Every structure is written in structure tokens, then in C-alpha cells.
Amino acid sequence: MTKFLPIFPLTSIAFPGQLLNLHVFEPRYKQLILECKEQSRSFGIPSVFKDSLNEYGTEMELLEISKIYPDGEMDIKTKGLRVFRIMEVLREVPGKLYPAAIVYEVEHLPLDTEKLNPTLVDLVEKLHKILGTGFNIFEKFENPLSFDLAHYVALGPDDQYRLLVATSEKARQWFLIQHLLKLIPSLEETERVKNKVQLNGHFKREVPPWF
């Protein structure tokens, strides 16, 4: 389905289902948000990497304008709805300060799984144990899937974008598993090195070896 969307480019990626709070201060985006509120319409967040607008983004629902400051700046709450692909960017829209785009909705495959792979759950728990965050998947989310974990598994911008454009839930989960299988050993090695460094200068009790 093709549609016209006002766009609010960011250097970070928003995902379907994600709750995203933003502080809006530029005049063009203050106008965008006020019109979305007045017209009960959605807007798009495509990501920008290296000064280039990415082809895919996420359509966002404006949940509420939490606060409007005296100068017109505002705090807003939004939620990701679905992934879109940009067909054409409209940098100038008559009568508007903000840019827009002609987009079409990406038809993701029907969910090929409705629960997290147990291996992925174990790896996420292991990651956060190393990091000492106290993060618990099932306390944070009621029925989590891959997009819910996107900001909790230390993905870089390029990998976040790869996750966004993948159309299968099983494929997204497998992608996260492979990422964590590479990341966790390097973090464990960093922890070992850190512990060795912390022991330097302390009195150590070692049993001398026989020779």
C-alpha cells in the first residue's frame, strides 16, 4: 500500500512496537507533530547514517504530547507501527516546513514464530549478567520478540538496520543469536583482562609450583 507520510529523520532507528519518547525543538518538526495531533495521523522515522537517508524506516503513532514549553518545544510519546520503504523523498512540501515521502508498507511475512528462541533468551541473559544491568526480558516485556530486544543486545547502527529490514521473525532471531555468539566471548575476555589488571599491586596468595 502506497501512502504519503510526513517524515522526521533521526540518526537512530525506531522499530515496530517500540515506545519512543522524543523532545521536539526544531520549528519544522514542531509543525509536523502539531498537525499529526490535530489530524490524528502518523508520521515516519527513517534513519540517517553518514549524512544519507536510509531507504527503510518505521511509521510512528503519536500517542500523546506530554508537555509543551513556553517556546513551543515539546515532549512527545510515540509508538512504532510498521516498516515502510521510501519511494520518493519530498524535501519541500507546499505550505509545510517539514519534509515528507511517498512510501509503501513493507509486507512482512506472517509470524513464523510467536515466541523467543530459548538460545536467544539464554544469550541475552548471559550478556546482561556480564554487563551487570539486572535486565530481565520477561519483566520488561510481556510477549517479547526480536524487535523488542533490538536496543538491549548492543547492536551497532548497521546491524540495527539489517534487523529492521529482515522480513522473517525466525530470521531476525537467528541474526541476534549470531550477533551475541560473537559479542559475548569478546566481552568475557575483556572482563578477564580487567580482573587481571585489578589484581596488580595487591597482595596475592599463590601456591608455588613444584619443579
C-alpha positions in Angstrom: 0.0 0.0 0.0 1.4 3.4 -1.0 0.9 6.5 1.2 2.1 10.0 1.8 4.0 10.4 5.2 5.5 13.4 6.9 9.0 12.3 7.9 11.1 13.0 11.0 14.6 11.6 10.2 16.8 10.6 13.1 20.3 9.2 13.5 18.8 6.3 15.5 16.4 3.5 14.3 12.9 3.1 15.6 11.3 -0.4 15.5 7.7 -1.6 15.2 6.2 -1.9 18.7 8.9 0.3 20.2 7.8 3.1 22.6 9.9 6.2 21.8 9.9 9.4 23.7 11.2 12.5 21.9 12.0 16.1 22.7 10.9 18.2 19.7 12.6 21.6 19.3 13.0 22.4 15.6 10.2 24.5 14.1 9.6 22.2 11.2 9.1 19.2 13.4 7.0 21.1 15.9 4.7 21.9 13.0 4.7 18.2 12.0 3.8 17.0 15.4 1.0 19.5 15.9 -0.5 18.6 12.6 -0.3 14.9 13.4 -2.1 15.6 16.6 -4.8 17.8 15.0 -5.4 15.3 12.1 -4.8 12.1 14.0 -2.3 11.0 11.5 1.0 9.1 11.7 4.5 10.1 10.6 7.6 8.3 9.5 11.1 8.0 11.1 13.7 7.0 8.6 17.3 6.7 9.9 20.2 8.8 8.6 23.7 7.3 8.5 26.7 9.2 7.3 24.6 12.1 6.1 22.5 9.7 3.9 18.8 9.0 4.4 18.2 5.2 4.6 15.6 3.6 2.3 13.6 1.9 5.1 12.0 3.4 8.2 9.2 2.9 10.7 5.8 4.5 10.7 5.1 6.0 14.1 1.8 6.7 16.0 1.8 9.8 18.1 0.5 8.7 21.5 0.5 12.0 23.3 2.1 15.4 23.6 3.3 15.2 27.2 4.4 18.8 27.6 4.6 22.0 25.6 7.2 24.5 26.7 6.7 28.3 26.5 8.9 28.5 23.4 6.8 25.8 21.7 9.3 22.9 22.2 7.5 19.7 23.3 7.9 16.3 24.8 6.1 13.6 22.9 5.4 9.8 23.3 5.2 7.7 20.2 4.9 4.0 19.2 6.3 2.2 16.2 3.7 0.7 13.9 5.2 -0.9 10.8 8.1 -0.8 8.4 8.0 1.3 5.2 10.2 1.7 2.2 10.7 5.2 0.7 9.8 5.5 -3.0 10.4 9.3 -3.2 11.5 12.0 -0.8 9.7 15.3 -0.9 12.2 17.8 0.7 9.8 20.7 0.0 6.1 20.4 0.6 3.9 23.4 -0.2 2.9 25.3 2.9 4.9 23.0 5.2 8.2 23.4 6.9 8.9 19.6 7.2 9.9 17.1 4.6 7.7 14.1 3.5 7.9 11.0 1.5 5.9 8.7 -0.7 6.3 5.3 0.9 4.8 1.8 0.7 4.4 -0.6 3.6 6.8 -3.5 3.6 4.8 -6.7 3.6 6.5 -8.7 6.4 5.8 -12.5 6.4 3.2 -13.7 8.8 4.9 -14.5 12.1 6.7 -17.9 11.7 7.1 -18.0 15.5 5.4 -16.2 18.3 8.0 -16.8 21.0 11.7 -16.3 21.5 14.2 -19.0 20.7 15.4 -20.4 24.1 19.0 -20.0 22.9 18.4 -16.3 22.3 16.9 -15.9 25.7 19.9 -17.6 27.3 22.4 -15.4 25.4 20.6 -12.2 26.3 20.6 -13.2 29.9 24.3 -14.0 29.7 25.1 -10.7 28.1 23.3 -8.7 30.8 24.9 -10.8 33.5 28.3 -9.8 32.2 27.2 -6.2 31.9 25.6 -6.2 35.4 22.5 -4.4 34.3 19.9 -6.5 36.0 17.9 -6.6 32.8 15.2 -9.3 32.7 13.4 -9.9 29.4 10.2 -11.2 30.8 9.9 -8.5 33.4 10.5 -5.8 30.7 8.2 -7.3 28.1 5.0 -9.4 28.3 5.4 -11.3 25.0 8.8 -10.2 23.6 10.0 -10.8 20.1 13.1 -9.7 18.1 12.2 -6.0 17.7 11.7 -5.7 21.4 15.3 -6.8 22.0 16.8 -4.5 19.4 18.0 -1.9 21.9 19.1 -4.4 24.5 21.7 -6.5 22.7 24.4 -3.9 21.8 23.7 -3.8 18.1 25.6 -1.2 16.1 23.6 1.1 13.7 24.3 -1.1 10.6 23.1 -4.2 12.4 20.0 -2.4 13.7 19.2 -1.5 10.2 19.7 -5.1 9.0 17.3 -6.3 11.7 14.7 -3.7 10.6 14.6 -4.8 7.0 14.6 -8.6 7.7 11.1 -9.9 6.9 11.0 -13.1 8.9 10.8 -13.3 12.7 12.8 -16.5 12.8 15.5 -14.9 10.6 15.6 -11.8 12.9 16.1 -14.0 16.0 18.8 -16.1 14.3 20.5 -12.8 13.3 20.5 -11.8 17.0 21.8 -15.2 18.1 24.8 -15.0 15.7 25.5 -11.4 16.9 25.5 -12.5 20.5 27.6 -15.6 19.9 30.3 -13.2 18.5 29.9 -10.5 21.1 29.8 -12.4 24.3 33.2 -14.1 24.1 34.9 -10.8 23.4 33.2 -9.3 26.5 34.2 -12.2 28.6 37.8 -11.8 27.5 37.6 -8.1 28.4 36.3 -9.0 31.9 39.2 -11.4 32.4 41.7 -8.8 31.4 40.1 -6.2 33.6 40.3 -8.7 36.6 43.9 -9.3 36.0 44.7 -5.6 35.9 42.8 -5.0 39.1 45.0 -7.7 40.8 48.2 -5.8 40.0 49.6 -4.1 43.1 47.5 -6.3 45.5 48.9 -8.9 47.8 48.3 -12.2 46.1 48.2 -15.7 47.7 49.7 -18.1 45.3 50.9 -21.7 45.9 54.4 -22.0 44.3 54.6 -24.8 41.8 56.9 -27.8 42.3 59.7 -28.1 39.8 
